[in-house]
Amino acid sequence: MTIAITNEFEYKTALKRLSDIMYAELGTPEGDEVESLIDQLIAYEKPFEPALPDPIGMIKCALENKNWSINDL
């Protein structure tokens, strides 16, 4: 059973534990723990990832700012 990481202290503790057992063999209890910690860390970090901008929207905005049309490209 895994417990979700819910705060910065738990996050840093999980990172430290992962650092300690990073090279454990898969299929061992510690190897399973590595996989679980990675999943938990990714889930905790996900809301903090910046949203990627829409590339088409960025191009359209740049064109508008320069008063260019598509044909000017």
PDB file of N, CA, C and O in Angstrom:
ATOM      1  N   MET A   1       0.844  -1.189   0.000  1.00  0.00           N
ATOM      2  CA  MET A   1       0.000   0.000   0.000  1.00  0.00           C
ATOM      3  C   MET A   1       0.882   1.243   0.000  1.00  0.00           C
ATOM      4  O   MET A   1       1.824   1.349   0.786  1.00  0.00           O
ATOM      5  N   THR A   2       0.571   2.174  -0.881  1.00  0.00           N
ATOM      6  CA  THR A   2       1.335   3.417  -0.929  1.00  0.00           C
ATOM      7  C   THR A   2       0.500   4.555  -0.363  1.00  0.00           C
ATOM      8  O   THR A   2      -0.726   4.572  -0.478  1.00  0.00           O
ATOM      9  N   ILE A   3       1.181   5.482   0.236  1.00  0.00           N
ATOM     10  CA  ILE A   3       0.531   6.658   0.808  1.00  0.00           C
ATOM     11  C   ILE A   3       0.952   7.856  -0.030  1.00  0.00           C
ATOM     12  O   ILE A   3       2.138   8.024  -0.315  1.00  0.00           O
ATOM     13  N   ALA A   4       0.010   8.677  -0.422  1.00  0.00           N
ATOM     14  CA  ALA A   4       0.302   9.829  -1.267  1.00  0.00           C
ATOM     15  C   ALA A   4       1.129  10.862  -0.502  1.00  0.00           C
ATOM     16  O   ALA A   4       0.944  11.081   0.695  1.00  0.00           O
ATOM     17  N   ILE A   5       2.038  11.480  -1.234  1.00  0.00           N
ATOM     18  CA  ILE A   5       2.831  12.586  -0.677  1.00  0.00           C
ATOM     19  C   ILE A   5       1.936  13.811  -0.690  1.00  0.00           C
ATOM     20  O   ILE A   5       1.363  14.154  -1.724  1.00  0.00           O
ATOM     21  N   THR A   6       1.812  14.481   0.469  1.00  0.00           N
ATOM     22  CA  THR A   6       0.868  15.593   0.558  1.00  0.00           C
ATOM     23  C   THR A   6       1.498  16.928   0.939  1.00  0.00           C
ATOM     24  O   THR A   6       0.821  17.956   0.926  1.00  0.00           O
ATOM     25  N   ASN A   7       2.797  16.924   1.280  1.00  0.00           N
ATOM     26  CA  ASN A   7       3.403  18.201   1.667  1.00  0.00           C
ATOM     27  C   ASN A   7       4.902  18.181   1.357  1.00  0.00           C
ATOM     28  O   ASN A   7       5.458  17.145   0.993  1.00  0.00           O
ATOM     29  N   GLU A   8       5.533  19.322   1.504  1.00  0.00           N
ATOM     30  CA  GLU A   8       6.942  19.492   1.159  1.00  0.00           C
ATOM     31  C   GLU A   8       7.864  18.605   2.000  1.00  0.00           C
ATOM     32  O   GLU A   8       8.854  18.080   1.489  1.00  0.00           O
ATOM     33  N   PHE A   9       7.548  18.439   3.261  1.00  0.00           N
ATOM     34  CA  PHE A   9       8.375  17.589   4.122  1.00  0.00           C
ATOM     35  C   PHE A   9       8.354  16.140   3.634  1.00  0.00           C
ATOM     36  O   PHE A   9       9.402  15.504   3.522  1.00  0.00           O
ATOM     37  N   GLU A  10       7.166  15.625   3.346  1.00  0.00           N
ATOM     38  CA  GLU A  10       7.052  14.262   2.838  1.00  0.00           C
ATOM     39  C   GLU A  10       7.746  14.126   1.489  1.00  0.00           C
ATOM     40  O   GLU A  10       8.362  13.100   1.203  1.00  0.00           O
ATOM     41  N   TYR A  11       7.646  15.154   0.667  1.00  0.00           N
ATOM     42  CA  TYR A  11       8.295  15.165  -0.640  1.00  0.00           C
ATOM     43  C   TYR A  11       9.817  15.058  -0.496  1.00  0.00           C
ATOM     44  O   TYR A  11      10.455  14.243  -1.162  1.00  0.00           O
ATOM     45  N   LYS A  12      10.380  15.879   0.369  1.00  0.00           N
ATOM     46  CA  LYS A  12      11.831  15.845   0.571  1.00  0.00           C
ATOM     47  C   LYS A  12      12.280  14.529   1.200  1.00  0.00           C
ATOM     48  O   LYS A  12      13.349  14.014   0.874  1.00  0.00           O
ATOM     49  N   THR A  13      11.466  13.989   2.097  1.00  0.00           N
ATOM     50  CA  THR A  13      11.771  12.700   2.707  1.00  0.00           C
ATOM     51  C   THR A  13      11.766  11.601   1.645  1.00  0.00           C
ATOM     52  O   THR A  13      12.636  10.730   1.643  1.00  0.00           O
ATOM     53  N   ALA A  14      10.785  11.643   0.746  1.00  0.00           N
ATOM     54  CA  ALA A  14      10.712  10.646  -0.326  1.00  0.00           C
ATOM     55  C   ALA A  14      11.897  10.774  -1.274  1.00  0.00           C
ATOM     56  O   ALA A  14      12.442   9.764  -1.718  1.00  0.00           O
ATOM     57  N   LEU A  15      12.300  11.999  -1.588  1.00  0.00           N
ATOM     58  CA  LEU A  15      13.472  12.197  -2.445  1.00  0.00           C
ATOM     59  C   LEU A  15      14.728  11.623  -1.805  1.00  0.00           C
ATOM     60  O   LEU A  15      15.546  11.000  -2.482  1.00  0.00           O
ATOM     61  N   LYS A  16      14.879  11.832  -0.509  1.00  0.00           N
ATOM     62  CA  LYS A  16      16.044  11.313   0.209  1.00  0.00           C
ATOM     63  C   LYS A  16      16.026   9.790   0.202  1.00  0.00           C
ATOM     64  O   LYS A  16      17.052   9.153  -0.039  1.00  0.00           O
ATOM     65  N   ARG A  17      14.874   9.216   0.462  1.00  0.00           N
ATOM     66  CA  ARG A  17      14.767   7.749   0.469  1.00  0.00           C
ATOM     67  C   ARG A  17      15.063   7.199  -0.927  1.00  0.00           C
ATOM     68  O   ARG A  17      15.765   6.197  -1.060  1.00  0.00           O
ATOM     69  N   LEU A  18      14.541   7.836  -1.951  1.00  0.00           N
ATOM     70  CA  LEU A  18      14.801   7.398  -3.320  1.00  0.00           C
ATOM     71  C   LEU A  18      16.292   7.457  -3.627  1.00  0.00           C
ATOM     72  O   LEU A  18      16.840   6.554  -4.260  1.00  0.00           O
ATOM     73  N   SER A  19      16.938   8.513  -3.180  1.00  0.00           N
ATOM     74  CA  SER A  19      18.380   8.650  -3.372  1.00  0.00           C
ATOM     75  C   SER A  19      19.129   7.501  -2.707  1.00  0.00           C
ATOM     76  O   SER A  19      20.125   7.014  -3.244  1.00  0.00           O
ATOM     77  N   ASP A  20      18.663   7.073  -1.564  1.00  0.00           N
ATOM     78  CA  ASP A  20      19.319   5.995  -0.814  1.00  0.00           C
ATOM     79  C   ASP A  20      19.171   4.626  -1.483  1.00  0.00           C
ATOM     80  O   ASP A  20      20.067   3.788  -1.379  1.00  0.00           O
ATOM     81  N   ILE A  21      18.055   4.395  -2.163  1.00  0.00           N
ATOM     82  CA  ILE A  21      17.788   3.059  -2.709  1.00  0.00           C
ATOM     83  C   ILE A  21      17.672   3.048  -4.241  1.00  0.00           C
ATOM     84  O   ILE A  21      17.183   2.075  -4.815  1.00  0.00           O
ATOM     85  N   MET A  22      18.108   4.095  -4.885  1.00  0.00           N
ATOM     86  CA  MET A  22      17.923   4.281  -6.325  1.00  0.00           C
ATOM     87  C   MET A  22      18.358   3.064  -7.150  1.00  0.00           C
ATOM     88  O   MET A  22      17.704   2.727  -8.137  1.00  0.00           O
ATOM     89  N   TYR A  23      19.430   2.416  -6.768  1.00  0.00           N
ATOM     90  CA  TYR A  23      19.984   1.340  -7.581  1.00  0.00           C
ATOM     91  C   TYR A  23      19.583  -0.063  -7.112  1.00  0.00           C
ATOM     92  O   TYR A  23      20.258  -1.045  -7.419  1.00  0.00           O
ATOM     93  N   ALA A  24      18.504  -0.142  -6.383  1.00  0.00           N
ATOM     94  CA  ALA A  24      18.011  -1.456  -5.938  1.00  0.00           C
ATOM     95  C   ALA A  24      17.551  -2.259  -7.151  1.00  0.00           C
ATOM     96  O   ALA A  24      17.060  -1.697  -8.130  1.00  0.00           O
ATOM     97  N   GLU A  25      17.715  -3.572  -7.075  1.00  0.00           N
ATOM     98  CA  GLU A  25      17.307  -4.452  -8.164  1.00  0.00           C
ATOM     99  C   GLU A  25      15.785  -4.528  -8.236  1.00  0.00           C
ATOM    100  O   GLU A  25      15.099  -4.611  -7.217  1.00  0.00           O
ATOM    101  N   LEU A  26      15.270  -4.499  -9.479  1.00  0.00           N
ATOM    102  CA  LEU A  26      13.835  -4.653  -9.672  1.00  0.00           C
ATOM    103  C   LEU A  26      13.416  -6.036  -9.187  1.00  0.00           C
ATOM    104  O   LEU A  26      14.168  -7.005  -9.289  1.00  0.00           O
ATOM    105  N   GLY A  27      12.218  -6.100  -8.668  1.00  0.00           N
ATOM    106  CA  GLY A  27      11.698  -7.363  -8.169  1.00  0.00           C
ATOM    107  C   GLY A  27      12.009  -7.632  -6.707  1.00  0.00           C
ATOM    108  O   GLY A  27      11.489  -8.582  -6.121  1.00  0.00           O
ATOM    109  N   THR A  28      12.862  -6.794  -6.116  1.00  0.00           N
ATOM    110  CA  THR A  28      13.149  -6.909  -4.687  1.00  0.00           C
ATOM    111  C   THR A  28      12.230  -5.934  -3.949  1.00  0.00           C
ATOM    112  O   THR A  28      11.653  -5.046  -4.577  1.00  0.00           O
ATOM    113  N   PRO A  29      12.086  -6.081  -2.649  1.00  0.00           N
ATOM    114  CA  PRO A  29      11.257  -5.117  -1.908  1.00  0.00           C
ATOM    115  C   PRO A  29      11.719  -3.674  -2.106  1.00  0.00           C
ATOM    116  O   PRO A  29      10.893  -2.778  -2.280  1.00  0.00           O
ATOM    117  N   GLU A  30      13.039  -3.444  -2.081  1.00  0.00           N
ATOM    118  CA  GLU A  30      13.528  -2.076  -2.281  1.00  0.00           C
ATOM    119  C   GLU A  30      13.317  -1.624  -3.725  1.00  0.00           C
ATOM    120  O   GLU A  30      13.038  -0.451  -3.969  1.00  0.00           O
ATOM    121  N   GLY A  31      13.447  -2.533  -4.674  1.00  0.00           N
ATOM    122  CA  GLY A  31      13.179  -2.192  -6.071  1.00  0.00           C
ATOM    123  C   GLY A  31      11.727  -1.801  -6.267  1.00  0.00           C
ATOM    124  O   GLY A  31      11.427  -0.858  -6.999  1.00  0.00           O
ATOM    125  N   ASP A  32      10.827  -2.520  -5.617  1.00  0.00           N
ATOM    126  CA  ASP A  32       9.406  -2.168  -5.673  1.00  0.00           C
ATOM    127  C   ASP A  32       9.163  -0.812  -5.021  1.00  0.00           C
ATOM    128  O   ASP A  32       8.327  -0.034  -5.480  1.00  0.00           O
ATOM    129  N   GLU A  33       9.900  -0.537  -3.950  1.00  0.00           N
ATOM    130  CA  GLU A  33       9.768   0.749  -3.267  1.00  0.00           C
ATOM    131  C   GLU A  33      10.233   1.886  -4.178  1.00  0.00           C
ATOM    132  O   GLU A  33       9.636   2.963  -4.178  1.00  0.00           O
ATOM    133  N   VAL A  34      11.295   1.652  -4.953  1.00  0.00           N
ATOM    134  CA  VAL A  34      11.769   2.666  -5.899  1.00  0.00           C
ATOM    135  C   VAL A  34      10.660   3.023  -6.877  1.00  0.00           C
ATOM    136  O   VAL A  34      10.379   4.199  -7.108  1.00  0.00           O
ATOM    137  N   GLU A  35      10.031   1.997  -7.451  1.00  0.00           N
ATOM    138  CA  GLU A  35       8.946   2.252  -8.402  1.00  0.00           C
ATOM    139  C   GLU A  35       7.798   3.021  -7.757  1.00  0.00           C
ATOM    140  O   GLU A  35       7.245   3.947  -8.350  1.00  0.00           O
ATOM    141  N   SER A  36       7.450   2.626  -6.543  1.00  0.00           N
ATOM    142  CA  SER A  36       6.366   3.293  -5.832  1.00  0.00           C
ATOM    143  C   SER A  36       6.712   4.754  -5.526  1.00  0.00           C
ATOM    144  O   SER A  36       5.886   5.649  -5.708  1.00  0.00           O
ATOM    145  N   LEU A  37       7.939   4.982  -5.061  1.00  0.00           N
ATOM    146  CA  LEU A  37       8.349   6.362  -4.750  1.00  0.00           C
ATOM    147  C   LEU A  37       8.333   7.232  -5.994  1.00  0.00           C
ATOM    148  O   LEU A  37       7.892   8.381  -5.946  1.00  0.00           O
ATOM    149  N   ILE A  38       8.808   6.694  -7.103  1.00  0.00           N
ATOM    150  CA  ILE A  38       8.803   7.476  -8.342  1.00  0.00           C
ATOM    151  C   ILE A  38       7.377   7.859  -8.719  1.00  0.00           C
ATOM    152  O   ILE A  38       7.120   9.011  -9.069  1.00  0.00           O
ATOM    153  N   ASP A  39       6.451   6.913  -8.652  1.00  0.00           N
ATOM    154  CA  ASP A  39       5.046   7.206  -8.953  1.00  0.00           C
ATOM    155  C   ASP A  39       4.492   8.284  -8.021  1.00  0.00           C
ATOM    156  O   ASP A  39       3.797   9.198  -8.466  1.00  0.00           O
ATOM    157  N   GLN A  40       4.803   8.174  -6.728  1.00  0.00           N
ATOM    158  CA  GLN A  40       4.307   9.148  -5.753  1.00  0.00           C
ATOM    159  C   GLN A  40       4.901  10.535  -6.011  1.00  0.00           C
ATOM    160  O   GLN A  40       4.200  11.543  -5.925  1.00  0.00           O
ATOM    161  N   LEU A  41       6.195  10.578  -6.328  1.00  0.00           N
ATOM    162  CA  LEU A  41       6.857  11.855  -6.580  1.00  0.00           C
ATOM    163  C   LEU A  41       6.282  12.527  -7.825  1.00  0.00           C
ATOM    164  O   LEU A  41       6.044  13.734  -7.831  1.00  0.00           O
ATOM    165  N   ILE A  42       6.064  11.748  -8.864  1.00  0.00           N
ATOM    166  CA  ILE A  42       5.481  12.306 -10.090  1.00  0.00           C
ATOM    167  C   ILE A  42       4.089  12.854  -9.812  1.00  0.00           C
ATOM    168  O   ILE A  42       3.748  13.942 -10.275  1.00  0.00           O
ATOM    169  N   ALA A  43       3.286  12.113  -9.061  1.00  0.00           N
ATOM    170  CA  ALA A  43       1.931  12.567  -8.735  1.00  0.00           C
ATOM    171  C   ALA A  43       1.963  13.859  -7.921  1.00  0.00           C
ATOM    172  O   ALA A  43       1.132  14.743  -8.129  1.00  0.00           O
ATOM    173  N   TYR A  44       2.917  13.973  -6.996  1.00  0.00           N
ATOM    174  CA  TYR A  44       3.015  15.187  -6.179  1.00  0.00           C
ATOM    175  C   TYR A  44       3.466  16.378  -7.020  1.00  0.00           C
ATOM    176  O   TYR A  44       2.973  17.490  -6.831  1.00  0.00           O
ATOM    177  N   GLU A  45       4.405  16.154  -7.952  1.00  0.00           N
ATOM    178  CA  GLU A  45       4.967  17.248  -8.751  1.00  0.00           C
ATOM    179  C   GLU A  45       4.019  17.735  -9.844  1.00  0.00           C
ATOM    180  O   GLU A  45       4.104  18.890 -10.261  1.00  0.00           O
ATOM    181  N   LYS A  46       3.124  16.879 -10.309  1.00  0.00           N
ATOM    182  CA  LYS A  46       2.271  17.204 -11.452  1.00  0.00           C
ATOM    183  C   LYS A  46       1.562  18.554 -11.340  1.00  0.00           C
ATOM    184  O   LYS A  46       1.614  19.319 -12.303  1.00  0.00           O
ATOM    185  N   PRO A  47       0.913  18.893 -10.243  1.00  0.00           N
ATOM    186  CA  PRO A  47       0.213  20.184 -10.178  1.00  0.00           C
ATOM    187  C   PRO A  47       1.149  21.398 -10.241  1.00  0.00           C
ATOM    188  O   PRO A  47       0.701  22.510 -10.523  1.00  0.00           O
ATOM    189  N   PHE A  48       2.430  21.192  -9.984  1.00  0.00           N
ATOM    190  CA  PHE A  48       3.366  22.303  -9.974  1.00  0.00           C
ATOM    191  C   PHE A  48       4.018  22.542 -11.326  1.00  0.00           C
ATOM    192  O   PHE A  48       4.726  23.534 -11.502  1.00  0.00           O
ATOM    193  N   GLU A  49       3.789  21.646 -12.288  1.00  0.00           N
ATOM    194  CA  GLU A  49       4.366  21.810 -13.617  1.00  0.00           C
ATOM    195  C   GLU A  49       3.675  22.968 -14.322  1.00  0.00           C
ATOM    196  O   GLU A  49       2.450  23.079 -14.288  1.00  0.00           O
ATOM    197  N   PRO A  50       4.459  23.829 -14.960  1.00  0.00           N
ATOM    198  CA  PRO A  50       3.826  24.928 -15.689  1.00  0.00           C
ATOM    199  C   PRO A  50       3.095  24.397 -16.919  1.00  0.00           C
ATOM    200  O   PRO A  50       3.540  23.441 -17.555  1.00  0.00           O
ATOM    201  N   ALA A  51       1.997  25.013 -17.238  1.00  0.00           N
ATOM    202  CA  ALA A  51       1.264  24.630 -18.436  1.00  0.00           C
ATOM    203  C   ALA A  51       2.055  25.088 -19.654  1.00  0.00           C
ATOM    204  O   ALA A  51       2.573  26.204 -19.696  1.00  0.00           O
ATOM    205  N   LEU A  52       2.137  24.219 -20.626  1.00  0.00           N
ATOM    206  CA  LEU A  52       2.851  24.590 -21.844  1.00  0.00           C
ATOM    207  C   LEU A  52       1.969  25.494 -22.694  1.00  0.00           C
ATOM    208  O   LEU A  52       0.768  25.257 -22.826  1.00  0.00           O
ATOM    209  N   PRO A  53       2.567  26.525 -23.267  1.00  0.00           N
ATOM    210  CA  PRO A  53       1.764  27.425 -24.092  1.00  0.00           C
ATOM    211  C   PRO A  53       1.355  26.749 -25.396  1.00  0.00           C
ATOM    212  O   PRO A  53       2.015  25.822 -25.866  1.00  0.00           O
ATOM    213  N   ASP A  54       0.283  27.216 -25.956  1.00  0.00           N
ATOM    214  CA  ASP A  54      -0.199  26.727 -27.243  1.00  0.00           C
ATOM    215  C   ASP A  54       0.680  27.340 -28.341  1.00  0.00           C
ATOM    216  O   ASP A  54       0.657  28.558 -28.519  1.00  0.00           O
ATOM    217  N   PRO A  55       1.450  26.541 -29.078  1.00  0.00           N
ATOM    218  CA  PRO A  55       2.376  27.106 -30.058  1.00  0.00           C
ATOM    219  C   PRO A  55       1.676  27.890 -31.166  1.00  0.00           C
ATOM    220  O   PRO A  55       2.187  28.919 -31.609  1.00  0.00           O
ATOM    221  N   ILE A  56       0.513  27.418 -31.619  1.00  0.00           N
ATOM    222  CA  ILE A  56      -0.222  28.143 -32.666  1.00  0.00           C
ATOM    223  C   ILE A  56      -0.690  29.487 -32.122  1.00  0.00           C
ATOM    224  O   ILE A  56      -0.604  30.506 -32.808  1.00  0.00           O
ATOM    225  N   GLY A  57      -1.182  29.484 -30.898  1.00  0.00           N
ATOM    226  CA  GLY A  57      -1.614  30.739 -30.280  1.00  0.00           C
ATOM    227  C   GLY A  57      -0.465  31.725 -30.124  1.00  0.00           C
ATOM    228  O   GLY A  57      -0.645  32.929 -30.304  1.00  0.00           O
ATOM    229  N   MET A  58       0.719  31.215 -29.787  1.00  0.00           N
ATOM    230  CA  MET A  58       1.888  32.085 -29.649  1.00  0.00           C
ATOM    231  C   MET A  58       2.259  32.716 -30.986  1.00  0.00           C
ATOM    232  O   MET A  58       2.600  33.898 -31.046  1.00  0.00           O
ATOM    233  N   ILE A  59       2.194  31.931 -32.057  1.00  0.00           N
ATOM    234  CA  ILE A  59       2.509  32.456 -33.387  1.00  0.00           C
ATOM    235  C   ILE A  59       1.491  33.512 -33.785  1.00  0.00           C
ATOM    236  O   ILE A  59       1.857  34.573 -34.290  1.00  0.00           O
ATOM    237  N   LYS A  60       0.219  33.227 -33.561  1.00  0.00           N
ATOM    238  CA  LYS A  60      -0.829  34.199 -33.898  1.00  0.00           C
ATOM    239  C   LYS A  60      -0.640  35.490 -33.113  1.00  0.00           C
ATOM    240  O   LYS A  60      -0.798  36.579 -33.665  1.00  0.00           O
ATOM    241  N   CYS A  61      -0.303  35.381 -31.832  1.00  0.00           N
ATOM    242  CA  CYS A  61      -0.086  36.559 -30.998  1.00  0.00           C
ATOM    243  C   CYS A  61       1.104  37.368 -31.510  1.00  0.00           C
ATOM    244  O   CYS A  61       1.036  38.594 -31.585  1.00  0.00           O
ATOM    245  N   ALA A  62       2.188  36.689 -31.860  1.00  0.00           N
ATOM    246  CA  ALA A  62       3.366  37.384 -32.384  1.00  0.00           C
ATOM    247  C   ALA A  62       3.035  38.091 -33.691  1.00  0.00           C
ATOM    248  O   ALA A  62       3.480  39.216 -33.916  1.00  0.00           O
ATOM    249  N   LEU A  63       2.264  37.448 -34.547  1.00  0.00           N
ATOM    250  CA  LEU A  63       1.865  38.072 -35.811  1.00  0.00           C
ATOM    251  C   LEU A  63       1.034  39.327 -35.556  1.00  0.00           C
ATOM    252  O   LEU A  63       1.248  40.364 -36.184  1.00  0.00           O
ATOM    253  N   GLU A  64       0.082  39.218 -34.625  1.00  0.00           N
ATOM    254  CA  GLU A  64      -0.759  40.371 -34.294  1.00  0.00           C
ATOM    255  C   GLU A  64       0.073  41.517 -33.734  1.00  0.00           C
ATOM    256  O   GLU A  64      -0.147  42.673 -34.094  1.00  0.00           O
ATOM    257  N   ASN A  65       1.021  41.211 -32.861  1.00  0.00           N
ATOM    258  CA  ASN A  65       1.859  42.250 -32.257  1.00  0.00           C
ATOM    259  C   ASN A  65       2.707  42.982 -33.295  1.00  0.00           C
ATOM    260  O   ASN A  65       3.019  44.159 -33.114  1.00  0.00           O
ATOM    261  N   LYS A  66       3.080  42.310 -34.371  1.00  0.00           N
ATOM    262  CA  LYS A  66       3.910  42.929 -35.405  1.00  0.00           C
ATOM    263  C   LYS A  66       3.080  43.414 -36.588  1.00  0.00           C
ATOM    264  O   LYS A  66       3.618  43.922 -37.571  1.00  0.00           O
ATOM    265  N   ASN A  67       1.759  43.249 -36.480  1.00  0.00           N
ATOM    266  CA  ASN A  67       0.841  43.599 -37.564  1.00  0.00           C
ATOM    267  C   ASN A  67       1.196  42.867 -38.840  1.00  0.00           C
ATOM    268  O   ASN A  67       1.170  43.447 -39.925  1.00  0.00           O
ATOM    269  N   TRP A  68       1.524  41.608 -38.713  1.00  0.00           N
ATOM    270  CA  TRP A  68       1.852  40.762 -39.851  1.00  0.00           C
ATOM    271  C   TRP A  68       0.673  39.847 -40.148  1.00  0.00           C
ATOM    272  O   TRP A  68      -0.185  39.612 -39.298  1.00  0.00           O
ATOM    273  N   SER A  69       0.654  39.339 -41.371  1.00  0.00           N
ATOM    274  CA  SER A  69      -0.340  38.331 -41.744  1.00  0.00           C
ATOM    275  C   SER A  69       0.384  36.998 -41.896  1.00  0.00           C
ATOM    276  O   SER A  69       1.609  36.922 -41.804  1.00  0.00           O
ATOM    277  N   ILE A  70      -0.390  35.970 -42.127  1.00  0.00           N
ATOM    278  CA  ILE A  70       0.198  34.640 -42.353  1.00  0.00           C
ATOM    279  C   ILE A  70       1.134  34.692 -43.562  1.00  0.00           C
ATOM    280  O   ILE A  70       2.180  34.043 -43.571  1.00  0.00           O
ATOM    281  N   ASN A  71       0.758  35.455 -44.565  1.00  0.00           N
ATOM    282  CA  ASN A  71       1.564  35.559 -45.774  1.00  0.00           C
ATOM    283  C   ASN A  71       2.923  36.224 -45.513  1.00  0.00           C
ATOM    284  O   ASN A  71       3.869  36.011 -46.271  1.00  0.00           O
ATOM    285  N   ASP A  72       3.021  37.012 -44.467  1.00  0.00           N
ATOM    286  CA  ASP A  72       4.295  37.650 -44.139  1.00  0.00           C
ATOM    287  C   ASP A  72       5.323  36.662 -43.598  1.00  0.00           C
ATOM    288  O   ASP A  72       6.519  36.950 -43.555  1.00  0.00           O
ATOM    289  N   LEU A  73       4.845  35.511 -43.192  1.00  0.00           N
ATOM    290  CA  LEU A  73       5.792  34.500 -42.705  1.00  0.00           C
ATOM    291  C   LEU A  73       6.594  33.984 -43.859  1.00  0.00           C
ATOM    292  O   LEU A  73       7.454  33.123 -43.677  1.00  0.00           O
TER     293      LEU A  73
END
